[in-house]
Amino acid sequence: MQGLFYAVLSVLISMLFQFSGMELEIVALTASFVLSLWFVLGIQKLVFGKGGGKVSC
């Protein structure tokens, strides 16, 4: 369930970056997705520590 939360959070942050870029007339292509992924991974490291909350199978 945590994975779903972080995936949705990443998509919402990506959309925020994309819309902000459109307002500034910047074509970001994949930059908004990459930046949002970095943000979410940073949040996971803060919450779970060094491992970032990764689940091993």
mmCIF file of the N, C-alpha and C atoms, coordinates in Angstrom:
data_MODEL
# 
_entry.id   MODEL 
# 
loop_
_atom_site.group_PDB 
_atom_site.id 
_atom_site.type_symbol 
_atom_site.label_atom_id 
_atom_site.label_alt_id 
_atom_site.label_comp_id 
_atom_site.label_asym_id 
_atom_site.label_entity_id 
_atom_site.label_seq_id 
_atom_site.pdbx_PDB_ins_code 
_atom_site.Cartn_x 
_atom_site.Cartn_y 
_atom_site.Cartn_z 
_atom_site.occupancy 
_atom_site.B_iso_or_equiv 
_atom_site.pdbx_formal_charge 
_atom_site.auth_seq_id 
_atom_site.auth_comp_id 
_atom_site.auth_asym_id 
_atom_site.auth_atom_id 
_atom_site.pdbx_PDB_model_num 
ATOM 1   N N  . MET A 1 1  ? 0.820  -1.194  0.000   1.00 0.00 ? 1  MET A N  1 
ATOM 2   C CA . MET A 1 1  ? 0.000  0.000   0.000   1.00 0.00 ? 1  MET A CA 1 
ATOM 3   C C  . MET A 1 1  ? 0.868  1.263   0.000   1.00 0.00 ? 1  MET A C  1 
ATOM 4   N N  . GLN A 1 2  ? 2.030  1.182   0.665   1.00 0.00 ? 2  GLN A N  1 
ATOM 5   C CA . GLN A 1 2  ? 2.921  2.342   0.673   1.00 0.00 ? 2  GLN A CA 1 
ATOM 6   C C  . GLN A 1 2  ? 3.416  2.652   -0.731  1.00 0.00 ? 2  GLN A C  1 
ATOM 7   N N  . GLY A 1 3  ? 3.687  1.602   -1.506  1.00 0.00 ? 3  GLY A N  1 
ATOM 8   C CA . GLY A 1 3  ? 4.169  1.799   -2.867  1.00 0.00 ? 3  GLY A CA 1 
ATOM 9   C C  . GLY A 1 3  ? 3.161  2.574   -3.704  1.00 0.00 ? 3  GLY A C  1 
ATOM 10  N N  . LEU A 1 4  ? 1.893  2.277   -3.538  1.00 0.00 ? 4  LEU A N  1 
ATOM 11  C CA . LEU A 1 4  ? 0.844  2.983   -4.262  1.00 0.00 ? 4  LEU A CA 1 
ATOM 12  C C  . LEU A 1 4  ? 0.809  4.450   -3.861  1.00 0.00 ? 4  LEU A C  1 
ATOM 13  N N  . PHE A 1 5  ? 0.934  4.718   -2.565  1.00 0.00 ? 5  PHE A N  1 
ATOM 14  C CA . PHE A 1 5  ? 0.948  6.098   -2.085  1.00 0.00 ? 5  PHE A CA 1 
ATOM 15  C C  . PHE A 1 5  ? 2.089  6.887   -2.719  1.00 0.00 ? 5  PHE A C  1 
ATOM 16  N N  . TYR A 1 6  ? 3.299  6.312   -2.712  1.00 0.00 ? 6  TYR A N  1 
ATOM 17  C CA . TYR A 1 6  ? 4.450  7.021   -3.260  1.00 0.00 ? 6  TYR A CA 1 
ATOM 18  C C  . TYR A 1 6  ? 4.359  7.165   -4.783  1.00 0.00 ? 6  TYR A C  1 
ATOM 19  N N  . ALA A 1 7  ? 3.764  6.194   -5.459  1.00 0.00 ? 7  ALA A N  1 
ATOM 20  C CA . ALA A 1 7  ? 3.577  6.293   -6.902  1.00 0.00 ? 7  ALA A CA 1 
ATOM 21  C C  . ALA A 1 7  ? 2.622  7.435   -7.244  1.00 0.00 ? 7  ALA A C  1 
ATOM 22  N N  . VAL A 1 8  ? 1.509  7.520   -6.523  1.00 0.00 ? 8  VAL A N  1 
ATOM 23  C CA . VAL A 1 8  ? 0.539  8.596   -6.755  1.00 0.00 ? 8  VAL A CA 1 
ATOM 24  C C  . VAL A 1 8  ? 1.155  9.946   -6.405  1.00 0.00 ? 8  VAL A C  1 
ATOM 25  N N  . LEU A 1 9  ? 1.910  9.994   -5.307  1.00 0.00 ? 9  LEU A N  1 
ATOM 26  C CA . LEU A 1 9  ? 2.584  11.227  -4.919  1.00 0.00 ? 9  LEU A CA 1 
ATOM 27  C C  . LEU A 1 9  ? 3.553  11.678  -6.012  1.00 0.00 ? 9  LEU A C  1 
ATOM 28  N N  . SER A 1 10 ? 4.297  10.748  -6.576  1.00 0.00 ? 10 SER A N  1 
ATOM 29  C CA . SER A 1 10 ? 5.240  11.067  -7.641  1.00 0.00 ? 10 SER A CA 1 
ATOM 30  C C  . SER A 1 10 ? 4.524  11.614  -8.875  1.00 0.00 ? 10 SER A C  1 
ATOM 31  N N  . VAL A 1 11 ? 3.404  11.013  -9.232  1.00 0.00 ? 11 VAL A N  1 
ATOM 32  C CA . VAL A 1 11 ? 2.635  11.495  -10.388 1.00 0.00 ? 11 VAL A CA 1 
ATOM 33  C C  . VAL A 1 11 ? 2.107  12.909  -10.133 1.00 0.00 ? 11 VAL A C  1 
ATOM 34  N N  . LEU A 1 12 ? 1.590  13.159  -8.928  1.00 0.00 ? 12 LEU A N  1 
ATOM 35  C CA . LEU A 1 12 ? 1.073  14.497  -8.616  1.00 0.00 ? 12 LEU A CA 1 
ATOM 36  C C  . LEU A 1 12 ? 2.177  15.546  -8.638  1.00 0.00 ? 12 LEU A C  1 
ATOM 37  N N  . ILE A 1 13 ? 3.341  15.216  -8.086  1.00 0.00 ? 13 ILE A N  1 
ATOM 38  C CA . ILE A 1 13 ? 4.467  16.163  -8.122  1.00 0.00 ? 13 ILE A CA 1 
ATOM 39  C C  . ILE A 1 13 ? 4.918  16.383  -9.555  1.00 0.00 ? 13 ILE A C  1 
ATOM 40  N N  . SER A 1 14 ? 4.946  15.330  -10.355 1.00 0.00 ? 14 SER A N  1 
ATOM 41  C CA . SER A 1 14 ? 5.321  15.448  -11.760 1.00 0.00 ? 14 SER A CA 1 
ATOM 42  C C  . SER A 1 14 ? 4.366  16.376  -12.512 1.00 0.00 ? 14 SER A C  1 
ATOM 43  N N  . MET A 1 15 ? 3.070  16.232  -12.239 1.00 0.00 ? 15 MET A N  1 
ATOM 44  C CA . MET A 1 15 ? 2.079  17.106  -12.876 1.00 0.00 ? 15 MET A CA 1 
ATOM 45  C C  . MET A 1 15 ? 2.275  18.551  -12.442 1.00 0.00 ? 15 MET A C  1 
ATOM 46  N N  . LEU A 1 16 ? 2.590  18.762  -11.184 1.00 0.00 ? 16 LEU A N  1 
ATOM 47  C CA . LEU A 1 16 ? 2.846  20.106  -10.691 1.00 0.00 ? 16 LEU A CA 1 
ATOM 48  C C  . LEU A 1 16 ? 4.037  20.734  -11.425 1.00 0.00 ? 16 LEU A C  1 
ATOM 49  N N  . PHE A 1 17 ? 5.129  19.961  -11.567 1.00 0.00 ? 17 PHE A N  1 
ATOM 50  C CA . PHE A 1 17 ? 6.291  20.458  -12.304 1.00 0.00 ? 17 PHE A CA 1 
ATOM 51  C C  . PHE A 1 17 ? 5.932  20.740  -13.765 1.00 0.00 ? 17 PHE A C  1 
ATOM 52  N N  . GLN A 1 18 ? 5.157  19.847  -14.369 1.00 0.00 ? 18 GLN A N  1 
ATOM 53  C CA . GLN A 1 18 ? 4.796  20.005  -15.778 1.00 0.00 ? 18 GLN A CA 1 
ATOM 54  C C  . GLN A 1 18 ? 3.950  21.256  -15.996 1.00 0.00 ? 18 GLN A C  1 
ATOM 55  N N  . PHE A 1 19 ? 2.945  21.461  -15.141 1.00 0.00 ? 19 PHE A N  1 
ATOM 56  C CA . PHE A 1 19 ? 2.100  22.641  -15.282 1.00 0.00 ? 19 PHE A CA 1 
ATOM 57  C C  . PHE A 1 19 ? 2.873  23.921  -14.990 1.00 0.00 ? 19 PHE A C  1 
ATOM 58  N N  . SER A 1 20 ? 3.794  23.858  -14.033 1.00 0.00 ? 20 SER A N  1 
ATOM 59  C CA . SER A 1 20 ? 4.629  25.029  -13.745 1.00 0.00 ? 20 SER A CA 1 
ATOM 60  C C  . SER A 1 20 ? 5.510  25.349  -14.941 1.00 0.00 ? 20 SER A C  1 
ATOM 61  N N  . GLY A 1 21 ? 6.077  24.331  -15.552 1.00 0.00 ? 21 GLY A N  1 
ATOM 62  C CA . GLY A 1 21 ? 6.893  24.534  -16.743 1.00 0.00 ? 21 GLY A CA 1 
ATOM 63  C C  . GLY A 1 21 ? 6.100  25.098  -17.899 1.00 0.00 ? 21 GLY A C  1 
ATOM 64  N N  . MET A 1 22 ? 4.855  24.652  -18.051 1.00 0.00 ? 22 MET A N  1 
ATOM 65  C CA . MET A 1 22 ? 4.004  25.168  -19.125 1.00 0.00 ? 22 MET A CA 1 
ATOM 66  C C  . MET A 1 22 ? 3.703  26.643  -18.904 1.00 0.00 ? 22 MET A C  1 
ATOM 67  N N  . GLU A 1 23 ? 3.504  27.042  -17.652 1.00 0.00 ? 23 GLU A N  1 
ATOM 68  C CA . GLU A 1 23 ? 3.253  28.452  -17.352 1.00 0.00 ? 23 GLU A CA 1 
ATOM 69  C C  . GLU A 1 23 ? 4.463  29.312  -17.681 1.00 0.00 ? 23 GLU A C  1 
ATOM 70  N N  . LEU A 1 24 ? 5.655  28.745  -17.519 1.00 0.00 ? 24 LEU A N  1 
ATOM 71  C CA . LEU A 1 24 ? 6.892  29.465  -17.820 1.00 0.00 ? 24 LEU A CA 1 
ATOM 72  C C  . LEU A 1 24 ? 7.344  29.253  -19.263 1.00 0.00 ? 24 LEU A C  1 
ATOM 73  N N  . GLU A 1 25 ? 6.517  28.553  -20.040 1.00 0.00 ? 25 GLU A N  1 
ATOM 74  C CA . GLU A 1 25 ? 6.776  28.239  -21.444 1.00 0.00 ? 25 GLU A CA 1 
ATOM 75  C C  . GLU A 1 25 ? 8.053  27.420  -21.612 1.00 0.00 ? 25 GLU A C  1 
ATOM 76  N N  . ILE A 1 26 ? 8.217  26.440  -20.729 1.00 0.00 ? 26 ILE A N  1 
ATOM 77  C CA . ILE A 1 26 ? 9.355  25.530  -20.786 1.00 0.00 ? 26 ILE A CA 1 
ATOM 78  C C  . ILE A 1 26 ? 8.831  24.144  -21.155 1.00 0.00 ? 26 ILE A C  1 
ATOM 79  N N  . VAL A 1 27 ? 9.428  23.546  -22.165 1.00 0.00 ? 27 VAL A N  1 
ATOM 80  C CA . VAL A 1 27 ? 9.081  22.178  -22.529 1.00 0.00 ? 27 VAL A CA 1 
ATOM 81  C C  . VAL A 1 27 ? 10.033 21.265  -21.771 1.00 0.00 ? 27 VAL A C  1 
ATOM 82  N N  . ALA A 1 28 ? 9.498  20.513  -20.804 1.00 0.00 ? 28 ALA A N  1 
ATOM 83  C CA . ALA A 1 28 ? 10.346 19.756  -19.893 1.00 0.00 ? 28 ALA A CA 1 
ATOM 84  C C  . ALA A 1 28 ? 10.550 18.303  -20.327 1.00 0.00 ? 28 ALA A C  1 
ATOM 85  N N  . LEU A 1 29 ? 9.723  17.777  -21.198 1.00 0.00 ? 29 LEU A N  1 
ATOM 86  C CA . LEU A 1 29 ? 9.758  16.382  -21.614 1.00 0.00 ? 29 LEU A CA 1 
ATOM 87  C C  . LEU A 1 29 ? 9.747  15.452  -20.399 1.00 0.00 ? 29 LEU A C  1 
ATOM 88  N N  . THR A 1 30 ? 10.849 14.793  -20.083 1.00 0.00 ? 30 THR A N  1 
ATOM 89  C CA . THR A 1 30 ? 10.836 13.848  -18.967 1.00 0.00 ? 30 THR A CA 1 
ATOM 90  C C  . THR A 1 30 ? 11.389 14.440  -17.670 1.00 0.00 ? 30 THR A C  1 
ATOM 91  N N  . ALA A 1 31 ? 11.826 15.683  -17.698 1.00 0.00 ? 31 ALA A N  1 
ATOM 92  C CA . ALA A 1 31 ? 12.439 16.287  -16.508 1.00 0.00 ? 31 ALA A CA 1 
ATOM 93  C C  . ALA A 1 31 ? 11.480 16.313  -15.326 1.00 0.00 ? 31 ALA A C  1 
ATOM 94  N N  . SER A 1 32 ? 10.223 16.576  -15.559 1.00 0.00 ? 32 SER A N  1 
ATOM 95  C CA . SER A 1 32 ? 9.264  16.645  -14.455 1.00 0.00 ? 32 SER A CA 1 
ATOM 96  C C  . SER A 1 32 ? 9.131  15.283  -13.768 1.00 0.00 ? 32 SER A C  1 
ATOM 97  N N  . PHE A 1 33 ? 9.153  14.203  -14.552 1.00 0.00 ? 33 PHE A N  1 
ATOM 98  C CA . PHE A 1 33 ? 9.064  12.869  -13.957 1.00 0.00 ? 33 PHE A CA 1 
ATOM 99  C C  . PHE A 1 33 ? 10.320 12.549  -13.151 1.00 0.00 ? 33 PHE A C  1 
ATOM 100 N N  . VAL A 1 34 ? 11.481 12.859  -13.714 1.00 0.00 ? 34 VAL A N  1 
ATOM 101 C CA . VAL A 1 34 ? 12.740 12.573  -13.031 1.00 0.00 ? 34 VAL A CA 1 
ATOM 102 C C  . VAL A 1 34 ? 12.837 13.362  -11.729 1.00 0.00 ? 34 VAL A C  1 
ATOM 103 N N  . LEU A 1 35 ? 12.499 14.635  -11.752 1.00 0.00 ? 35 LEU A N  1 
ATOM 104 C CA . LEU A 1 35 ? 12.555 15.455  -10.541 1.00 0.00 ? 35 LEU A CA 1 
ATOM 105 C C  . LEU A 1 35 ? 11.580 14.949  -9.482  1.00 0.00 ? 35 LEU A C  1 
ATOM 106 N N  . SER A 1 36 ? 10.385 14.572  -9.898  1.00 0.00 ? 36 SER A N  1 
ATOM 107 C CA . SER A 1 36 ? 9.413  14.070  -8.922  1.00 0.00 ? 36 SER A CA 1 
ATOM 108 C C  . SER A 1 36 ? 9.881  12.749  -8.314  1.00 0.00 ? 36 SER A C  1 
ATOM 109 N N  . LEU A 1 37 ? 10.515 11.914  -9.114  1.00 0.00 ? 37 LEU A N  1 
ATOM 110 C CA . LEU A 1 37 ? 11.046 10.655  -8.601  1.00 0.00 ? 37 LEU A CA 1 
ATOM 111 C C  . LEU A 1 37 ? 12.140 10.914  -7.568  1.00 0.00 ? 37 LEU A C  1 
ATOM 112 N N  . TRP A 1 38 ? 13.023 11.868  -7.844  1.00 0.00 ? 38 TRP A N  1 
ATOM 113 C CA . TRP A 1 38 ? 14.067 12.228  -6.883  1.00 0.00 ? 38 TRP A CA 1 
ATOM 114 C C  . TRP A 1 38 ? 13.460 12.753  -5.587  1.00 0.00 ? 38 TRP A C  1 
ATOM 115 N N  . PHE A 1 39 ? 12.413 13.569  -5.698  1.00 0.00 ? 39 PHE A N  1 
ATOM 116 C CA . PHE A 1 39 ? 11.745 14.086  -4.498  1.00 0.00 ? 39 PHE A CA 1 
ATOM 117 C C  . PHE A 1 39 ? 11.176 12.943  -3.669  1.00 0.00 ? 39 PHE A C  1 
ATOM 118 N N  . VAL A 1 40 ? 10.482 12.020  -4.312  1.00 0.00 ? 40 VAL A N  1 
ATOM 119 C CA . VAL A 1 40 ? 9.855  10.919  -3.587  1.00 0.00 ? 40 VAL A CA 1 
ATOM 120 C C  . VAL A 1 40 ? 10.916 10.013  -2.962  1.00 0.00 ? 40 VAL A C  1 
ATOM 121 N N  . LEU A 1 41 ? 11.993 9.738   -3.687  1.00 0.00 ? 41 LEU A N  1 
ATOM 122 C CA . LEU A 1 41 ? 13.066 8.927   -3.107  1.00 0.00 ? 41 LEU A CA 1 
ATOM 123 C C  . LEU A 1 41 ? 13.703 9.629   -1.914  1.00 0.00 ? 41 LEU A C  1 
ATOM 124 N N  . GLY A 1 42 ? 13.848 10.945  -1.991  1.00 0.00 ? 42 GLY A N  1 
ATOM 125 C CA . GLY A 1 42 ? 14.365 11.713  -0.862  1.00 0.00 ? 42 GLY A CA 1 
ATOM 126 C C  . GLY A 1 42 ? 13.435 11.647  0.337   1.00 0.00 ? 42 GLY A C  1 
ATOM 127 N N  . ILE A 1 43 ? 12.143 11.735  0.088   1.00 0.00 ? 43 ILE A N  1 
ATOM 128 C CA . ILE A 1 43 ? 11.161 11.634  1.170   1.00 0.00 ? 43 ILE A CA 1 
ATOM 129 C C  . ILE A 1 43 ? 11.237 10.249  1.813   1.00 0.00 ? 43 ILE A C  1 
ATOM 130 N N  . GLN A 1 44 ? 11.364 9.212   0.984   1.00 0.00 ? 44 GLN A N  1 
ATOM 131 C CA . GLN A 1 44 ? 11.468 7.854   1.522   1.00 0.00 ? 44 GLN A CA 1 
ATOM 132 C C  . GLN A 1 44 ? 12.716 7.697   2.379   1.00 0.00 ? 44 GLN A C  1 
ATOM 133 N N  . LYS A 1 45 ? 13.836 8.294   1.967   1.00 0.00 ? 45 LYS A N  1 
ATOM 134 C CA . LYS A 1 45 ? 15.056 8.204   2.771   1.00 0.00 ? 45 LYS A CA 1 
ATOM 135 C C  . LYS A 1 45 ? 14.882 8.911   4.102   1.00 0.00 ? 45 LYS A C  1 
ATOM 136 N N  . LEU A 1 46 ? 14.173 10.043  4.096   1.00 0.00 ? 46 LEU A N  1 
ATOM 137 C CA . LEU A 1 46 ? 13.936 10.750  5.346   1.00 0.00 ? 46 LEU A CA 1 
ATOM 138 C C  . LEU A 1 46 ? 13.040 9.947   6.287   1.00 0.00 ? 46 LEU A C  1 
ATOM 139 N N  . VAL A 1 47 ? 12.031 9.302   5.713   1.00 0.00 ? 47 VAL A N  1 
ATOM 140 C CA . VAL A 1 47 ? 11.066 8.565   6.517   1.00 0.00 ? 47 VAL A CA 1 
ATOM 141 C C  . VAL A 1 47 ? 11.641 7.233   7.009   1.00 0.00 ? 47 VAL A C  1 
ATOM 142 N N  . PHE A 1 48 ? 12.289 6.479   6.108   1.00 0.00 ? 48 PHE A N  1 
ATOM 143 C CA . PHE A 1 48 ? 12.712 5.119   6.431   1.00 0.00 ? 48 PHE A CA 1 
ATOM 144 C C  . PHE A 1 48 ? 14.198 4.981   6.734   1.00 0.00 ? 48 PHE A C  1 
ATOM 145 N N  . GLY A 1 49 ? 14.969 6.016   6.555   1.00 0.00 ? 49 GLY A N  1 
ATOM 146 C CA . GLY A 1 49 ? 16.406 5.915   6.802   1.00 0.00 ? 49 GLY A CA 1 
ATOM 147 C C  . GLY A 1 49 ? 17.173 5.584   5.543   1.00 0.00 ? 49 GLY A C  1 
ATOM 148 N N  . LYS A 1 50 ? 18.356 5.026   5.715   1.00 0.00 ? 50 LYS A N  1 
ATOM 149 C CA . LYS A 1 50 ? 19.275 4.808   4.600   1.00 0.00 ? 50 LYS A CA 1 
ATOM 150 C C  . LYS A 1 50 ? 18.720 3.916   3.492   1.00 0.00 ? 50 LYS A C  1 
ATOM 151 N N  . GLY A 1 51 ? 17.979 2.886   3.858   1.00 0.00 ? 51 GLY A N  1 
ATOM 152 C CA . GLY A 1 51 ? 17.450 1.947   2.861   1.00 0.00 ? 51 GLY A CA 1 
ATOM 153 C C  . GLY A 1 51 ? 16.350 2.521   1.982   1.00 0.00 ? 51 GLY A C  1 
ATOM 154 N N  . GLY A 1 52 ? 15.725 3.612   2.407   1.00 0.00 ? 52 GLY A N  1 
ATOM 155 C CA . GLY A 1 52 ? 14.678 4.216   1.602   1.00 0.00 ? 52 GLY A CA 1 
ATOM 156 C C  . GLY A 1 52 ? 13.370 3.447   1.588   1.00 0.00 ? 52 GLY A C  1 
ATOM 157 N N  . GLY A 1 53 ? 13.189 2.496   2.486   1.00 0.00 ? 53 GLY A N  1 
ATOM 158 C CA . GLY A 1 53 ? 11.940 1.749   2.549   1.00 0.00 ? 53 GLY A CA 1 
ATOM 159 C C  . GLY A 1 53 ? 11.780 0.718   1.480   1.00 0.00 ? 53 GLY A C  1 
ATOM 160 N N  . LYS A 1 54 ? 12.874 0.289   0.852   1.00 0.00 ? 54 LYS A N  1 
ATOM 161 C CA . LYS A 1 54 ? 12.798 -0.713  -0.206  1.00 0.00 ? 54 LYS A CA 1 
ATOM 162 C C  . LYS A 1 54 ? 12.430 -2.057  0.390   1.00 0.00 ? 54 LYS A C  1 
ATOM 163 N N  . VAL A 1 55 ? 11.572 -2.754  -0.323  1.00 0.00 ? 55 VAL A N  1 
ATOM 164 C CA . VAL A 1 55 ? 11.123 -4.059  0.137   1.00 0.00 ? 55 VAL A CA 1 
ATOM 165 C C  . VAL A 1 55 ? 11.813 -5.119  -0.714  1.00 0.00 ? 55 VAL A C  1 
ATOM 166 N N  . SER A 1 56 ? 12.462 -6.073  -0.069  1.00 0.00 ? 56 SER A N  1 
ATOM 167 C CA . SER A 1 56 ? 13.103 -7.153  -0.823  1.00 0.00 ? 56 SER A CA 1 
ATOM 168 C C  . SER A 1 56 ? 12.173 -8.355  -0.903  1.00 0.00 ? 56 SER A C  1 
ATOM 169 N N  . CYS A 1 57 ? 12.226 -9.074  -2.017  1.00 0.00 ? 57 CYS A N  1 
ATOM 170 C CA . CYS A 1 57 ? 11.352 -10.231 -2.215  1.00 0.00 ? 57 CYS A CA 1 
ATOM 171 C C  . CYS A 1 57 ? 11.953 -11.478 -1.657  1.00 0.00 ? 57 CYS A C  1 
# 
